[in-house]
Amino acid sequence: MTREAGGARVRRPPAERRAEILRTAMETFAERGYQSASLAEIADRVGLTQAGVLHYFSSKAGLLTGVLDLRDSTDIEELGSERPRGLAFLRHLVETTRRNAGREGIVRLYTVLAAESVTAEHPAQRWFRDRYQGLLALVAEALDDARALGEVAADVDSGTTSRVIVATMDGLQLQWLLEPGSVDMAEATEVAIVRLIGRDLPPAARH
């Protein structure tokens, strides 16, 4: 429940309250990391007790899972119902980095939690491992498609190239977070991909 002007207490719909907790947890984890953030801090930010937060999420780890699922759903929505193939998918990656420049909170959350997840028994370790495996598979498949379509040379190694592309994107995000004006993530990502595959990418779709 929250207070409106005059002190009246108003009960928030469960879905609305749950969404508020997730947004607040996302911001808190992005600022402080999972290990340093506490349920008490998140509860205080949304005007609840710890028990109140645990009414919606069974544990701090469960809250983290909800935050990661929320972040993941954003990327899925951007991808749309039909995934682009070949070089069009690599163009999609470039445009994703361009959009990320307008959502620092999500980028910071991902970067902080990804770094933390390499520690022993971190609750997000499996999520990040699965996500990297899935992303690498998507990029490698796009390169295989591009090779089959004659868009890139037959000797482009999809496995190694996909790893370099993903590592480049992650590294650029870190540089951008540390010094936002120092790098154009989209431009640098495109330059790296073009150098790796030896072909220009198709132009971005106009909306």
SVG drawing of the C-alpha trace seen along z (x, -y; Angstrom):
<svg xmlns="http://www.w3.org/2000/svg" viewBox="-7 -16 46 39">
<polyline fill="none" stroke="black" stroke-width="0.4" points="0.0,0.0 1.1,-3.6 0.0,-6.9 -1.6,-9.7 -2.0,-13.3 -3.8,-13.7 -2.3,-10.4 -4.9,-8.1 -3.6,-4.6 -4.2,-3.1 -3.7,0.6 -1.8,1.0 -2.8,3.8 -0.4,6.7 0.8,6.6 1.6,2.9 3.4,3.4 5.4,6.3 6.5,4.2 7.5,1.4 9.6,3.8 11.3,5.2 12.1,1.7 13.5,0.7 15.6,3.9 16.9,3.4 18.1,-0.1 19.6,1.0 21.4,4.0 22.8,1.8 24.1,-0.8 25.4,1.6 25.7,5.1 23.7,8.1 26.1,8.9 26.1,5.4 22.4,4.6 20.1,5.8 16.5,6.7 16.1,4.1 17.3,1.3 15.1,2.4 12.1,2.7 12.8,-0.8 12.9,-2.3 9.4,-1.0 8.0,-1.7 7.6,1.9 9.0,4.1 11.3,7.0 8.4,9.3 6.3,7.2 8.9,7.7 9.1,11.4 5.3,11.7 6.0,11.0 9.4,12.7 10.3,15.8 13.9,14.7 16.6,12.2 17.8,14.7 14.2,15.0 14.0,11.2 17.3,11.3 15.8,13.9 12.8,11.7 15.0,8.7 17.0,10.8 13.9,12.1 12.6,8.5 15.8,7.4 15.7,10.4 12.1,9.8 13.1,6.3 15.7,7.8 13.1,10.4 10.6,7.7 13.1,5.7 14.0,8.8 10.4,9.2 8.5,12.3 10.9,13.2 14.6,13.1 16.6,11.6 19.1,13.9 22.6,13.6 24.2,10.2 20.8,8.6 21.2,10.2 24.6,8.6 23.0,5.3 20.5,6.0 23.3,6.3 24.7,3.0 21.3,1.3 20.9,3.0 24.1,1.3 22.7,-2.0 19.6,-1.6 21.6,-0.6 23.2,-4.1 19.7,-5.4 19.2,-2.9 22.2,-3.2 20.4,-1.5 19.9,1.8 23.5,1.7 24.9,1.0 22.8,3.8 24.0,6.3 27.7,5.3 27.7,5.4 25.9,8.7 27.9,10.4 31.1,9.5 29.8,10.7 28.4,13.9 31.9,15.4 32.2,15.7 31.5,19.0 27.8,19.9 26.5,16.6 22.7,17.1 23.0,15.5 25.9,17.6 23.8,20.2 21.6,17.4 24.7,15.7 26.3,18.9 23.1,19.9 22.7,16.4 26.2,16.3 25.8,19.8 22.5,18.7 23.9,15.5 27.0,17.1 24.9,19.7 22.7,17.0 25.7,15.0 27.4,18.2 24.2,19.2 23.9,15.8 27.4,16.1 26.7,19.6 23.6,18.3 25.6,15.4 28.2,17.9 25.5,20.1 24.0,17.0 27.3,15.9 27.3,12.8 30.7,13.6 33.7,15.6 33.7,19.4 36.7,19.2 35.0,17.0 35.2,19.1 31.7,18.6 32.7,20.0 35.7,17.8 34.2,14.8 31.0,14.9 33.1,14.9 35.1,11.9 31.9,10.0 30.2,10.7 33.5,9.8 33.7,6.6 30.2,5.6 30.7,6.3 34.0,4.4 32.6,1.4 29.7,1.3 32.3,1.2 34.2,-1.6 31.0,-3.5 29.9,-3.1 33.2,-4.3 33.4,-7.3 30.1,-7.8 31.5,-10.4 34.6,-8.3 33.0,-5.9 30.2,-5.5 29.2,-1.9 27.2,-1.3 29.9,-2.8 32.7,-0.8 30.7,2.4 30.0,2.0 33.7,1.3 34.7,4.4 32.2,6.6 33.1,5.3 36.8,5.8 36.1,9.4 33.9,10.5 35.4,8.4 32.0,7.1 29.9,4.0 26.6,4.6 23.3,3.9 21.8,0.5 19.5,0.2 15.8,0.6 13.8,-2.6 10.8,-2.8"/>
</svg>
